[in-house]
Amino acid sequence: MKVLSSEEVSHPHWTVAILTTFDQRVVMGSVLGLNLGGELWARWGWPILIALSVGLVTYLLALAVRASSNRLLAAIAIGTGVAMFLISGYTRDLGPVMVWPVDYHHGLGARYAIVPTLLVLSGLMVLLDTIRHEQRGGWRWAAPATAVLLLLPLITSFDAGSGRGMPSWSASLARATTLCRTGNAEEASVSIAPEGWTMTIPCSRLESE
C-alpha cells in the first residue's frame, strides 16, 4: 500500500498576497467565518473586506482603551496569531494558493487560519472580560453583542461536505473498486483528502470488502 501526492514542494517566498489572505481568512474569518465571509467576498469584494478590517481594528483599539487590564495578554495573543499566519504564509508560499480571486472563494489552505483566528478572538475576549466586570456605562452591550456576532461563524462554518473533507472516503473507495472490476487492474489509486493526495490499494483488498 502506497500513499502518493501530486502536491509540489514549496519554498519560502514573500508576496503581498499573504497580507490579502490574512485579511480574507483571519480578519474576515474572525467576524463572519470562512463560509459566510467567503460568500460576502464573492458578492462585494474589497469594500466589504476593508470595512470589516477597519471595523475589527477599531473595535479592538476601543476595547483596549476601555479595558482596565489584560491589554498585554490580548496583545500577545493577537500578535502571536498574526505572526503565525504570516510566517506560515512565507515558509509555505501560501499567498498565491490561498488568496481569493474576484467573485470567488474556496477553502484551500483554510487549516492555516484556524489557530491565528482563534488567537485573535482570544485577545478580543480577554479585553471584553475586563469591560464586562467593570460595567462601564454604555459598554454593557459589548459582550452580549459580540457573543451574538460570534454565533454567525459557529452556525455557518461547519460544513463538512466541502473543502478539506473532500473527496469522501466511501466515494473514493467506490470509484476505485469500479476501476478494478472494469479495467482488470491489479491495484487502483484511491483519492483521499486533501485534494491531490492518493493511496494505492491492491484490487484484491478492494474487491474483498
C-alpha positions in Angstrom: 0.0 0.0 0.0 1.5 3.4 -1.0 0.5 6.9 -0.3 1.4 9.4 -3.0 0.9 13.2 -3.5 1.0 15.4 -6.5 1.5 18.4 -4.3 4.7 20.3 -5.2 7.3 21.1 -2.5 7.0 24.7 -1.6 9.9 27.2 -1.0 9.8 30.2 1.3 8.5 33.2 -0.7 7.1 36.5 0.4 4.3 38.1 -1.6 1.7 40.8 -0.9 -0.9 38.2 -1.4 -0.1 36.9 2.0 -1.4 40.1 3.5 -4.5 39.8 1.4 -5.1 36.2 2.5 -4.6 37.4 6.2 -7.4 39.9 5.7 -9.6 37.4 3.9 -9.1 34.4 6.2 -8.2 35.7 9.6 -9.8 39.1 9.8 -13.0 38.2 7.9 -13.0 34.7 9.4 -12.9 36.2 12.9 -16.0 38.2 12.3 -18.0 36.1 9.9 -16.3 32.7 9.5 -14.9 31.1 6.3 -18.1 30.3 4.5 -20.2 33.4 5.2 -17.2 35.6 4.8 -16.3 34.0 1.5 -19.8 34.5 0.2 -19.7 38.2 1.1 -16.3 38.5 -0.6 -17.7 36.9 -3.7 -20.5 39.4 -3.8 -18.9 42.7 -2.7 -15.1 42.1 -2.8 -12.7 44.7 -1.4 -15.3 47.1 0.0 -16.7 44.5 2.5 -13.2 43.3 3.3 -11.9 46.8 4.0 -15.0 47.7 6.1 -14.6 44.6 8.2 -10.8 45.1 8.7 -11.3 48.7 9.7 -14.2 47.8 12.0 -12.4 45.0 13.8 -9.2 47.0 14.3 -11.2 50.0 15.6 -13.2 47.8 17.9 -10.1 46.1 19.3 -8.4 49.5 19.9 -11.6 50.8 21.6 -11.7 47.8 23.9 -8.0 48.2 24.7 -8.6 51.8 25.7 -11.6 51.0 27.9 -10.1 47.8 29.5 -8.6 48.1 32.9 -6.3 45.1 32.5 -5.4 42.2 30.2 -4.0 44.5 27.5 -0.7 42.8 27.5 -2.3 39.3 27.3 -4.5 40.5 24.4 -1.5 42.0 22.6 0.4 38.7 22.9 -2.5 36.6 21.7 -3.2 38.8 18.7 0.4 39.3 17.9 1.1 35.6 18.0 -1.8 34.9 15.7 -0.7 37.5 13.2 2.9 36.2 13.3 1.8 32.6 12.9 -0.2 33.2 9.8 2.4 35.5 8.1 5.3 33.1 8.9 3.3 30.1 7.7 2.4 32.0 4.5 6.0 32.8 3.9 7.5 29.4 4.6 4.8 27.5 2.6 4.4 30.1 -0.1 0.6 30.2 0.6 -0.2 33.7 -0.8 -1.0 32.6 -4.4 -2.6 29.4 -3.1 -5.0 30.8 -0.5 -5.8 34.2 -1.9 -9.5 34.6 -3.1 -9.8 36.0 -6.6 -12.5 38.4 -7.6 -16.1 36.9 -7.3 -14.9 33.6 -6.0 -13.9 31.9 -2.7 -12.6 28.5 -1.7 -11.4 26.6 1.3 -7.9 25.6 0.2 -5.3 26.1 3.0 -8.1 27.0 5.5 -6.3 25.0 8.2 -3.5 27.6 8.4 -6.1 30.2 9.5 -7.7 28.3 12.3 -5.2 28.9 15.2 -4.5 32.5 14.2 -8.2 33.3 14.1 -8.8 31.7 17.5 -5.9 33.7 18.9 -7.3 37.0 17.6 -10.7 36.1 19.1 -9.0 35.2 22.3 -7.4 38.6 22.5 -10.8 40.2 21.9 -12.4 38.0 24.6 -9.9 38.8 27.4 -10.5 42.6 26.7 -14.2 42.1 26.8 -14.0 40.2 30.0 -12.4 43.1 31.8 -15.1 45.5 30.5 -17.8 43.1 31.4 -16.6 43.1 35.1 -16.2 46.9 35.1 -19.6 47.5 33.6 -18.5 50.9 32.2 -21.5 52.9 31.1 -22.7 52.2 27.5 -20.2 49.4 27.1 -22.5 46.9 28.8 -23.7 46.0 25.4 -20.3 45.0 24.1 -20.1 41.5 25.5 -23.6 40.3 24.5 -23.3 41.9 21.1 -20.0 40.2 20.4 -21.4 36.9 21.6 -24.3 37.2 19.2 -21.9 38.1 16.3 -19.7 35.1 17.0 -22.8 32.8 16.5 -22.5 33.6 12.8 -19.3 31.7 12.1 -20.4 29.0 14.5 -23.6 28.4 12.5 -22.2 28.8 9.0 -18.7 27.4 9.1 -19.1 23.8 10.0 -20.0 22.3 6.5 -18.1 19.0 6.5 -19.2 18.4 2.9 -16.7 20.7 1.3 -13.1 21.8 1.4 -10.5 19.6 3.2 -13.0 16.9 3.9 -13.4 16.0 0.2 -13.3 13.7 -1.5 -15.2 11.4 0.9 -13.5 8.1 1.7 -16.6 6.0 0.7 -16.9 7.7 -2.7 -13.2 7.2 -3.4 -13.3 3.5 -2.5 -16.4 3.0 -4.7 -14.7 4.6 -7.7 -11.5 2.6 -7.2 -13.5 -0.7 -6.8 -15.3 0.0 -10.1 -12.0 0.7 -11.8 -10.6 -2.6 -10.6 -13.6 -4.6 -11.8 -13.8 -2.9 -15.2 -10.2 -2.4 -16.0 -8.7 -5.7 -14.9 -6.1 -3.8 -12.9 -4.0 -5.2 -10.1 -4.2 -2.0 -8.0 -6.1 1.3 -8.0 -5.4 4.8 -6.8 -7.9 6.0 -4.1 -8.2 9.7 -3.8 -8.0 11.0 -0.2 -8.2 14.4 1.5 -6.7 16.8 1.0 -7.1 17.2 -2.8 -4.1 15.9 -4.7 -3.3 13.0 -2.4 -3.9 9.4 -3.4 -3.5 6.0 -1.8 -2.6 2.9 -3.9 -4.5 -0.2 -2.8 -4.4 -3.7 -4.3 -7.6 -4.6 -6.1 -7.7 -7.8 -4.1 -8.2 -5.8 -1.0 -10.9 -3.5 -2.6 -13.0 -6.4 -4.1 -12.9 -8.4 -0.9 -14.6 -5.6 1.2 
